[in-house]
Amino acid sequence: MKYELSAHASHEPKSDWGAIRSLRPLLSAESSSLWLASIATIFNSLINLSAPLIIAYIVDNHIANGQFAGIWRFGFVLLGLYAAGLFTSYSQTRLMGGVGQRVLFNLRSKVFNKLQELPVAFFHANKTGDLISRINHDTDKLNQFFSQTLVQFVGSVVIMAGAAIFLLAIELRLAVAALLPALSLLVFTRLVASWVKRRNTVAAASTGELSAEVSESLSNFKAVVAFNRRDFFRQRFAAANEANYRNAVFAGIANNLYMPVFGLASNLAQLVTLVYGIHLIVQDQFTIGMLIGCLAYVTNFYNPLRQIA
């Protein structure tokens, strides 16, 4: 049939750029908010990047020389930066939260209006509960993307790039050694990304099927009671619930696979930075403050990388 669309096929992922292009019409009225949120995100990232450099300067030029008066002065500078970071963080959260809610409202309206234009054949081919899951559950995922993930992604990219630049500027050899584990993460992500997407696709499809089963059972509850077929619908629900549970567990395993691997790479990078930094200090080619700053920048590089993955 022309309008036939299975629940699983409807969740087939498209390419990343194709998905972004398909969302562009929903963002046409949000350009000003997106620009303001992006500016706030960049400023917040720059504030976070400047703090380790200031701390390194305090350690090398004031604590090491016993000039404790300067510590108070730069301490107030850091306090001012953190206060500015609080303001920019709140601003970006407030702006993108509004964007997410407006996009969610418009998207649900468009989806519901589109459903009203479709022929009866479409509703014969698709279960009501699955359509309800798409309108409520899937669209809410987009709301989370715009209100949280998009801001985090932009901020993570800026922090990663800035941390790498600062590391290279402070000590080239140490920066190269600290960033080497990131290459293995790139290979690992390439290998498992398609598998993780497939597991999430199957989990999303099973959630729609479970919703469809619940909707069908409730809508036909009077007939079920009249013909005493509770056992039949119990078995169908148990099968759908079991499949949804199993797929959700597999999707959770796939999604959580990144955390320990990226955490291990981050710990290895910090260990390499610490060992190599101490080696340079012993040779009078490095300072304790610069080592502290490098350790902070390594953390700033690998934590956003884990979020992006």
C-alpha positions as CSV (number, residue, x, y, z in Angstrom):
1,M,0.0,0.0,0.0
2,K,1.1,3.5,-0.7
3,Y,0.8,4.7,3.0
4,E,2.0,1.5,4.7
5,L,4.6,2.2,7.3
6,S,5.7,-0.2,9.9
7,A,6.7,0.8,13.4
8,H,10.2,-0.4,12.9
9,A,10.7,1.3,9.5
10,S,9.5,4.6,10.8
11,H,12.4,4.6,13.3
12,E,15.1,3.9,10.7
13,P,17.9,6.5,11.4
14,K,18.9,8.8,8.6
15,S,22.3,10.4,8.3
16,D,23.3,13.0,10.9
17,W,23.3,15.9,8.4
18,G,20.0,14.7,6.9
19,A,18.4,14.8,10.3
20,I,19.8,18.3,11.0
21,R,18.5,19.6,7.6
22,S,15.0,18.1,8.3
23,L,14.9,20.1,11.6
24,R,15.9,23.4,10.0
25,P,12.3,24.6,9.2
26,L,11.4,24.2,12.9
27,L,14.2,26.5,13.9
28,S,13.5,29.3,11.4
29,A,11.8,31.4,14.0
30,E,14.4,30.7,16.7
31,S,17.5,32.1,15.1
32,S,17.9,35.1,17.5
33,S,17.5,32.8,20.6
34,L,20.0,30.3,19.1
35,W,22.5,33.0,18.4
36,L,22.2,34.5,21.9
37,A,22.5,31.0,23.4
38,S,25.5,30.2,21.3
39,I,27.3,33.5,22.4
40,A,26.5,32.7,26.0
41,T,27.8,29.2,25.6
42,I,31.1,30.4,24.0
43,F,31.6,33.0,26.7
44,N,30.9,30.4,29.4
45,S,33.4,28.0,27.8
46,L,36.1,30.7,27.5
47,I,35.6,31.5,31.2
48,N,36.1,27.9,32.1
49,L,39.2,27.7,29.9
50,S,40.8,30.8,31.4
51,A,40.6,29.6,35.0
52,P,43.4,26.9,34.9
53,L,45.8,29.4,33.3
54,I,45.2,31.9,36.1
55,I,45.6,29.2,38.7
56,A,48.9,28.1,37.1
57,Y,50.1,31.7,37.2
58,I,49.1,32.0,40.9
59,V,51.1,28.9,41.8
60,D,54.2,29.8,39.9
61,N,54.4,33.5,40.6
62,H,52.8,33.9,44.1
63,I,52.6,30.7,46.0
64,A,56.1,29.5,44.9
65,N,57.6,32.9,45.8
66,G,55.6,33.3,49.1
67,Q,53.8,36.4,47.8
68,F,50.5,35.6,49.4
69,A,49.0,39.1,48.9
70,G,48.7,38.4,45.2
71,I,46.7,35.2,45.9
72,W,43.8,37.3,47.3
73,R,43.8,39.6,44.3
74,F,43.7,36.8,41.7
75,G,41.3,34.9,43.9
76,F,38.8,37.8,43.5
77,V,39.5,37.7,39.8
78,L,38.6,34.0,39.7
79,L,35.5,34.7,41.8
80,G,34.4,37.3,39.3
81,L,34.9,34.9,36.4
82,Y,32.9,32.1,38.1
83,A,30.1,34.6,38.8
84,A,30.1,35.6,35.1
85,G,30.1,31.9,34.2
86,L,27.1,31.4,36.4
87,F,25.2,34.2,34.6
88,T,26.2,32.9,31.1
89,S,25.3,29.3,32.1
90,Y,21.9,30.4,33.4
91,S,21.3,32.5,30.2
92,Q,22.0,29.7,27.8
93,T,19.9,27.2,29.8
94,R,17.0,29.7,29.9
95,L,17.2,30.5,26.2
96,M,17.5,26.9,25.0
97,G,14.8,25.7,27.4
98,G,12.4,28.1,25.7
99,V,13.6,27.1,22.3
100,G,13.0,23.4,23.1
101,Q,9.5,24.0,24.4
102,R,8.5,26.1,21.4
103,V,9.9,23.6,19.0
104,L,8.1,20.8,20.8
105,F,4.8,22.6,20.7
106,N,5.2,23.4,16.9
107,L,6.4,19.9,16.1
108,R,3.5,18.1,17.9
109,S,1.0,20.4,16.2
110,K,2.5,19.6,12.8
111,V,2.6,15.9,13.4
112,F,-1.1,15.9,14.6
113,N,-2.2,18.0,11.7
114,K,-0.4,15.7,9.3
115,L,-2.1,12.7,10.8
116,Q,-5.5,14.2,10.1
117,E,-4.6,14.5,6.5
118,L,-3.6,10.9,6.0
119,P,-6.1,8.3,4.6
120,V,-7.7,5.5,6.6
121,A,-5.3,3.0,5.0
122,F,-2.5,4.6,7.0
123,F,-4.2,3.9,10.3
124,H,-5.0,0.3,9.3
125,A,-1.2,-0.2,8.7
126,N,0.0,1.5,11.9
127,K,-1.1,0.9,15.5
128,T,-2.6,3.7,17.5
129,G,-0.3,3.2,20.4
130,D,2.8,3.5,18.2
131,L,1.5,6.8,16.8
132,I,0.8,8.1,20.3
133,S,4.4,7.1,21.2
134,R,5.8,9.1,18.3
135,I,3.7,12.2,19.2
136,N,4.6,12.1,22.9
137,H,7.8,10.2,23.4
138,D,9.8,10.8,20.2
139,T,9.0,14.5,20.0
140,D,10.0,14.9,23.7
141,K,13.5,13.5,22.7
142,L,13.8,16.4,20.3
143,N,12.9,18.8,23.1
144,Q,15.7,17.4,25.2
145,F,18.0,17.7,22.2
146,F,17.3,21.4,21.7
147,S,17.1,22.4,25.4
148,Q,20.1,20.4,26.7
149,T,22.1,18.4,24.2
150,L,22.6,21.1,21.6
151,V,24.0,23.6,24.1
152,Q,26.2,21.0,25.6
153,F,27.5,20.0,22.2
154,V,28.5,23.6,21.2
155,G,30.1,24.2,24.6
156,S,31.9,20.9,24.5
157,V,33.4,21.6,21.1
158,V,34.6,25.1,22.2
159,I,36.1,23.7,25.4
160,M,37.8,20.8,23.6
161,A,39.3,23.1,21.0
162,G,40.4,25.6,23.6
163,A,41.9,23.0,25.9
164,A,43.9,21.5,23.0
165,I,45.2,24.9,21.9
166,F,46.2,25.8,25.5
167,L,47.9,22.5,25.9
168,L,49.9,22.9,22.7
169,A,50.8,26.5,23.7
170,I,52.0,25.5,27.1
171,E,54.2,22.5,26.2
172,L,54.1,20.9,22.7
173,R,55.6,17.5,23.7
174,L,53.4,17.0,26.7
175,A,50.3,18.0,24.7
176,V,51.0,15.5,22.0
177,A,51.5,12.7,24.6
178,A,48.3,13.7,26.5
179,L,46.2,13.8,23.3
180,L,47.4,10.5,21.9
181,P,44.7,8.4,23.7
182,A,42.1,10.5,21.9
183,L,43.1,8.8,18.6
184,S,42.2,5.4,20.0
185,L,38.8,6.8,21.1
186,L,38.2,8.0,17.6
187,V,38.8,4.5,16.3
188,F,36.6,3.0,19.0
189,T,33.7,5.4,18.3
190,R,33.9,4.6,14.6
191,L,33.7,0.9,15.3
192,V,30.8,0.9,17.7
193,A,28.7,3.9,16.7
194,S,26.6,2.1,14.1
195,W,25.9,-0.8,16.6
196,V,24.8,1.7,19.3
197,K,22.5,3.4,16.8
198,R,20.9,0.1,15.8
199,R,20.3,-0.9,19.4
200,N,18.6,2.5,20.1
201,T,16.5,2.1,17.0
202,V,15.3,-1.3,18.0
203,A,14.6,0.0,21.6
204,A,12.5,2.9,20.2
205,A,10.5,0.6,18.0
206,S,9.8,-1.8,20.9
207,T,8.6,1.2,23.0
208,G,6.1,2.1,20.2
209,E,5.0,-1.5,20.0
210,L,4.4,-1.7,23.8
211,S,2.4,1.5,23.7
212,A,0.4,0.1,20.8
213,E,-0.4,-3.0,22.8
214,V,-1.5,-1.1,25.8
215,S,-3.7,1.2,23.7
216,E,-5.3,-1.7,21.8
217,S,-6.0,-3.6,25.1
218,L,-7.6,-0.6,26.7
219,S,-9.7,0.4,23.7
220,N,-11.1,-3.1,23.4
221,F,-11.4,-3.7,27.1
222,K,-15.2,-4.1,27.0
223,A,-15.0,-6.8,24.3
224,V,-12.2,-8.5,26.2
225,V,-14.3,-8.8,29.3
226,A,-17.4,-9.8,27.3
227,F,-15.6,-12.7,25.6
228,N,-13.5,-13.5,28.6
229,R,-10.2,-13.1,26.7
230,R,-8.1,-11.5,29.5
231,D,-5.6,-14.3,29.3
232,F,-5.0,-13.7,25.6
233,F,-4.3,-10.0,26.1
234,R,-2.2,-10.7,29.2
235,Q,0.0,-13.0,27.1
236,R,0.3,-10.4,24.3
237,F,1.2,-7.6,26.8
238,A,3.7,-9.9,28.6
239,A,5.4,-10.7,25.3
240,A,5.5,-7.0,24.3
241,N,6.7,-5.9,27.8
242,E,9.4,-8.6,27.7
243,A,10.7,-7.5,24.3
244,N,10.7,-3.9,25.4
245,Y,12.6,-4.7,28.6
246,R,15.2,-6.8,26.7
247,N,15.7,-4.2,24.0
248,A,15.9,-1.4,26.6
249,V,18.6,-3.3,28.5
250,F,20.6,-3.9,25.3
251,A,20.3,-0.2,24.4
252,G,21.4,0.8,27.9
253,I,24.4,-1.5,27.6
254,A,25.3,0.0,24.3
255,N,24.9,3.6,25.5
256,N,26.9,3.1,28.7
257,L,29.7,1.4,26.8
258,Y,31.2,4.8,26.1
259,M,31.5,5.9,29.7
260,P,34.2,3.4,31.0
261,V,36.2,3.5,27.8
262,F,36.3,7.2,27.7
263,G,37.0,7.4,31.4
264,L,39.9,5.0,30.9
265,A,41.3,7.2,28.1
266,S,40.9,10.3,30.3
267,N,42.7,8.6,33.2
268,L,45.5,7.4,31.0
269,A,46.0,10.9,29.6
270,Q,46.1,12.4,33.1
271,L,48.7,9.8,34.1
272,V,50.8,10.5,31.0
273,T,50.6,14.2,31.7
274,L,51.6,13.7,35.3
275,V,54.5,11.4,34.7
276,Y,55.9,13.4,31.7
277,G,55.3,16.7,33.5
278,I,57.3,15.5,36.5
279,H,60.0,14.4,34.2
280,L,60.2,17.9,32.7
281,I,60.1,19.5,36.1
282,V,63.1,17.4,37.2
283,Q,65.0,18.7,34.1
284,D,64.0,22.3,35.0
285,Q,62.0,22.6,31.8
286,F,58.6,22.9,33.4
287,T,56.9,24.3,36.5
288,I,54.5,22.9,39.0
289,G,51.9,25.6,38.1
290,M,52.1,24.7,34.4
291,L,51.7,21.0,35.3
292,I,48.5,21.8,37.3
293,G,47.2,23.8,34.4
294,C,47.9,21.0,31.9
295,L,46.2,18.5,34.1
296,A,43.1,20.8,34.2
297,Y,43.2,21.2,30.4
298,V,43.4,17.5,29.9
299,T,40.3,17.0,32.0
300,N,38.6,19.8,30.1
301,F,39.4,18.0,26.8
302,Y,38.4,14.5,27.7
303,N,35.2,15.1,29.7
304,P,33.4,17.0,26.8
305,L,34.7,14.3,24.4
306,R,32.9,11.7,26.4
307,Q,29.7,13.7,26.3
308,I,29.9,14.2,22.5
309,A,30.4,10.5,21.9
